[in-house]
Amino acid sequence: MGNDTVDLLQLKPMDTELIIQNGKTIYSPALQEGVEWSTERHGTPGKLSFKVLDDEQLKITEGNPVRFTYKGKKIFYGFIFTRKISEGVVTVTAYDQLRYLKNKDSYVYANRTMSWLVKKIASDFSLKKGTIVDTKYKIPSRVEDNKSLFDMIESAQDLTLINTGEMYVLYDDFGKLTLKNLEKMKVQILVDQETCQTCEYSSSIDQDVYNQIKVYYDNKDTGKRELYVAKSGKNVNAWGLLQSYEKLEKGENGKKKAQTLLKMYNMKSKKLSIKKALGDSRVRGGSMVVVSMKIDHTKIFQWMIVEKCKHTFKDGEHWMDLTLRGGDFTV
């Protein structure tokens, strides 16, 4: 697949083009119902879905590389994983490199960063690497036994966030694993009522919301359990006690971890779903966009994180459906 991949990447893109390569044969089939490209912030590979005629001349199969460009911009590079044939139409699903992070394995490491883990996994599984920033925080020790590569990376991501307050986004950038700080994922576009068809807002304290954090460490040297607590009395009075209870890893700062977790989870979970916003191919799961609209009787104007993003390219149009989240909305 390696040599074929190089050939495919070197092809000169046109305005809007989908290319499939099977061995040395290149196909550019006519699309039947447009193309959908979906990404999420974490734990899910990028996906490209499309339909083509079941032409006898079109010989494609699982594992074939697929490239999709739009107006000369590189959108997706991945591989066919599923084909469904019905009434003369082939429905194809392709995934980017992150699909291979569903593989399971075991890793044991100490005093290593999330960046190191991503590079190590990429090297062990022959995945192509792009820009992988230094996440700096060294995880004291970690035993990952028979877990998916996604889960291992997400654990390292969570530990880095908890101990530094910095969030990182792992994604596939047209055939290259890329790791960036969330602050570098901002896209300078405005989402408002004028640029989307519909929006739906939800607010909840029912899931992943805590106003008291307890973390503990079983100290084998002293034979005692060390307990660290961070609490928001104001929100305990407002919502009742919502508590999280977690174990500390050796070398972690218990007081700091409890305070960091409280800062992260002591707020209402607020989500905004946008349908048919004007498309911008720079936006993907893990991006940040500016949202300006009146929600729940409050005018908001703030950056929000894109948890999920689905782009639709059809009949010369491009729109996107977004699932956004942020902290407390501000006036």
C-alpha atoms as one frame of an Amber mdcrd trajectory, in Angstrom:
protein
   0.000   0.000   0.000   2.957   2.303   0.663   4.052   2.938  -2.957   0.465
   3.296  -4.163  -0.153   5.845  -1.402   2.730   8.020  -2.591   1.431   7.953
  -6.158  -2.043   8.970  -5.010  -0.828  11.838  -2.872   1.162  13.266  -5.775
  -1.841  13.559  -8.071  -2.725  17.140  -8.954  -6.126  18.059  -7.429  -8.964
  19.625  -9.404 -11.736  21.899  -8.071 -13.838  19.083  -6.603 -12.471  15.603
  -6.908 -12.740  12.147  -5.381 -10.052   9.675  -6.368  -9.768   5.975  -5.560
  -6.668   3.934  -6.308  -6.625   0.162  -6.704  -3.059  -0.949  -7.345  -1.839
   1.103 -10.289  -5.330   1.944 -11.510  -6.772   5.375 -10.707 -10.536   5.993
 -10.610 -12.422   9.281 -10.411 -16.044   8.083 -10.323 -19.113  10.298 -10.668
 -20.739  10.826  -7.273 -24.439   9.987  -6.941 -25.550  11.907  -3.830 -22.673
  14.077  -2.764 -20.028  13.412  -0.110 -20.169  13.484   3.694 -17.027  14.011
   5.786 -17.359  13.524   9.553 -14.889  14.109  12.387 -15.032  14.179  16.191
 -12.783  15.755  18.816 -11.484  12.492  20.238 -11.734   8.722  20.089 -13.164
   8.464  16.561 -11.505   8.335  13.130 -12.432  10.752  10.372 -14.987   9.225
   8.003 -15.819   9.835   4.348 -19.096   8.471   2.936 -20.187   8.563  -0.694
 -22.151   6.696  -3.370 -21.112   5.725  -6.898 -22.663   3.648  -9.683 -21.849
  -0.069  -9.635 -20.040   0.159 -12.956 -18.281  -2.958 -14.271 -15.311  -0.748
 -15.109 -15.034   0.407 -11.469 -13.016  -2.205  -9.598 -12.498  -0.978  -6.045
 -12.119  -2.935  -2.809 -11.418  -2.648   0.898  -8.033  -1.125   1.696  -7.937
   1.064  -1.436  -6.731   4.606  -0.675  -9.232   7.421  -1.190  -8.537  11.110
  -1.596 -11.119  13.882  -1.588 -10.393  17.525  -2.393 -12.762  20.469  -2.579
 -11.919  23.603  -4.548  -8.267  22.623  -4.474  -8.231  22.124  -0.686  -7.107
  18.813   0.745 -10.042  17.486   2.765  -9.637  13.753   3.356  -7.139  10.991
   2.788  -7.938   7.478   3.990  -8.851   3.928   3.045 -12.003   2.043   2.078
 -13.339  -0.097   4.920 -16.920  -0.867   3.848 -18.851  -1.267   0.585 -22.587
  -1.872   0.299 -24.175  -2.636  -3.074 -27.883  -2.150  -3.679 -29.855  -1.530
  -6.865 -26.800  -0.659  -8.904 -25.333   1.780  -6.387 -22.239   1.255  -4.230
 -22.214   3.007  -0.853 -18.627   3.413   0.323 -17.271   4.235   3.779 -13.621
   5.205   4.144 -11.700   6.119   7.298  -8.512   8.064   7.858  -5.440   6.721
   9.693  -7.056   7.132  13.099  -9.099   4.019  12.312  -5.990   1.958  13.066
  -5.954   3.340  16.613  -8.782   0.905  17.325  -6.120  -1.799  17.378  -5.381
  -3.230  20.828  -1.998  -3.748  22.452  -0.137  -3.348  25.752   2.325  -0.624
  26.718   4.236   0.067  29.926   6.036   3.383  30.274   7.240   5.897  32.856
   8.184   9.590  32.746   6.998   9.938  29.154   4.830  12.561  27.502   1.663
  12.164  25.483   3.702  13.279  22.469   6.138  10.416  23.025   3.253   7.921
  23.217   1.701   9.164  19.973   5.058   8.951  18.172   5.762   5.516  19.631
   2.404   4.138  18.522   2.767   5.727  15.077   6.179   4.092  14.684   5.055
   0.672  15.946   2.000   0.605  13.674   3.605   2.231  10.602   1.377   5.300
  10.666   2.535   8.467   8.926   3.337  11.385  11.249   2.833  15.103  10.686
   3.215  17.901  13.254   3.251  16.483  16.778   3.803  19.199  19.366   5.646
  18.651  22.639   3.017  18.202  25.368   5.831  18.603  27.965   4.086  16.992
  30.944   5.752  13.671  31.819   3.337  11.018  32.992   4.953   9.366  36.065
   4.042   5.769  35.212   1.446   3.942  33.185   0.497   0.320  32.544  -1.839
  -0.107  29.587  -2.755  -3.778  29.216  -4.870  -5.057  26.337  -6.417  -1.673
  25.564  -7.159   0.097  22.326  -4.566   2.605  21.157  -7.325   5.222  21.258
  -7.920   4.508  24.957  -4.192   4.689  25.755  -3.814   8.047  24.038  -6.991
   9.379  25.631  -5.713   8.405  29.096  -2.470  10.270  28.416  -4.506  13.194
  27.093  -6.652  13.320  30.253  -3.645  13.114  32.579  -1.951  15.922  30.659
  -5.077  18.077  30.840  -5.599  17.450  34.550  -1.999  18.226  35.463  -1.381
  21.174  33.128  -4.767  22.581  32.167  -3.724  22.240  28.507  -5.956  20.374
  26.050  -4.518  18.722  22.945  -6.262  17.475  19.807  -5.113  14.442  17.817
  -6.351  14.194  14.243  -5.378  13.040  10.765  -4.316  15.888   8.482  -4.719
  14.461   4.988  -2.748  11.307   5.708  -0.549  12.452   8.604  -1.137  12.062
  12.344  -1.176  15.532  13.851  -1.213  16.664  17.483  -1.893  20.307  18.342
  -2.795  22.415  21.344  -6.483  23.363  21.366  -5.513  27.049  21.277  -3.961
  26.455  17.842  -7.208  24.971  16.535  -9.149  28.243  16.383 -10.876  28.969
  13.066 -11.743  32.612  12.509 -15.360  32.204  11.460 -18.612  33.387  13.040
 -21.565  31.064  13.582 -24.881  32.876  14.130 -28.550  32.649  13.188 -27.768
  34.130   9.769 -25.238  31.423   8.847 -27.147  28.304   9.904 -30.587  26.802
   9.306 -31.484  25.529  12.789 -29.933  25.334  16.246 -30.770  23.365  19.398
 -29.475  24.153  22.883 -29.320  21.889  25.945 -28.194  22.526  29.509 -27.706
  19.765  32.091 -26.099  18.745  35.381 -26.998  15.094  34.782 -23.735  13.811
  33.316 -20.046  14.597  33.910 -20.887  17.463  36.275 -19.388  17.466  39.791
 -19.274  20.063  42.560 -17.119  17.996  44.901 -13.991  16.091  43.912 -12.307
  13.471  46.066  -9.036  11.898  45.000  -7.133   9.343  47.008  -3.741   7.668
  47.063  -2.944   4.415  48.859   0.522   5.104  50.285   2.250   1.747  50.548
   5.092   3.250  52.555   2.840   4.511  55.373   0.032   2.012  54.918  -2.481
   4.870  54.898  -4.936   6.266  52.373  -4.272   9.933  51.587  -7.406  11.928
  50.705  -7.664  15.277  48.912 -10.958  17.161  48.518 -12.015  20.194  46.457
 -15.557  21.526  46.798 -17.870  24.273  45.562 -20.207  25.106  48.438 -22.241
  27.430  46.225 -23.082  24.747  43.668 -23.615  22.070  46.322 -26.338  24.312
  47.741 -27.782  24.916  44.266 -27.681  21.375  42.827 -27.159  19.057  45.773
 -23.928  17.099  46.217 -22.520  15.704  42.950 -19.274  13.905  43.783 -16.479
  12.309  41.793 -14.093   9.866  43.489 -10.840   8.986  41.735  -7.582   7.217
  42.421  -4.261   9.029  42.196  -1.324   7.621  40.307   2.068   7.607  41.983
   3.814  10.959  41.594   0.627  12.983  41.015  -0.099  16.092  43.084  -3.349
  15.256  44.876  -4.313  18.769  45.906  -3.660  20.178  42.429  -5.499  17.348
  40.707  -8.598  17.779  42.887  -8.669  21.525  42.220  -8.118  21.057  38.474
 -10.905  18.471  38.217 -13.281  20.749  40.131 -12.496  23.599  37.745 -13.213
  21.317  34.777 -16.443  19.699  35.997 -18.058  22.238  38.355 -20.248  23.789
  35.673 -23.387  22.988  33.755 -22.893  20.899  30.644 -24.019  23.149  27.807
 -24.255  21.940  24.239 -25.327  23.605  21.032 -26.282  21.674  17.903 -26.116
  23.581  14.615 -27.668  22.315  11.388 -26.689  23.431   7.893 -24.223  26.146
   8.775 -22.257  27.612   5.884 -19.458  25.172   5.187 -15.813  25.916   5.950
 -13.420  23.025   5.303 -11.035  24.273   8.021 -13.565  23.286  10.682 -13.292
  19.788  12.132 -13.785  17.955  15.417 -11.430  19.681  17.871 -11.622  23.083
  16.192 -12.893  26.204  17.945 -15.317  28.651  16.334 -16.909  31.903  17.491
 -20.624  31.651  18.273 -22.837  34.744  18.431 -26.535  34.262  19.177 -29.218
  34.601  21.828 -29.684  31.373  23.749 -31.785  30.735  26.856 -32.559  34.467
  27.103 -28.848  35.266  27.087 -26.763  36.832  24.324 -23.534  34.890  23.869
 -20.422  35.798  21.957 -17.614  33.338  22.638 -15.334  30.614  21.379 -16.846
  27.131  21.528 -15.250  23.736  20.938 -16.439  21.602  18.031 -17.140  18.166
  19.493 -18.552  16.753  16.252 -18.584  18.060  12.704 -20.224  16.673   9.576
 -19.546  18.379   6.245 -21.861  17.759   3.299 -20.730  18.538  -0.249 -23.689
  18.208  -2.634 -25.031  19.849  -5.796 -22.413  22.585  -5.700 -23.234  23.432
  -2.079 -21.237  22.953   1.100 -22.728  23.044   4.575 -21.862  21.586   7.968
 -23.654  20.239  11.039 -21.877  21.032  14.311 -22.115  19.846  17.890 -20.525
  22.529  20.054 -19.760  22.841  23.719 -18.331  25.500  25.982 -18.204  26.655
  29.569 -20.702  28.978  31.173 -22.221  31.302  28.560 -21.324  34.924  29.144
 -23.312  38.049  28.311
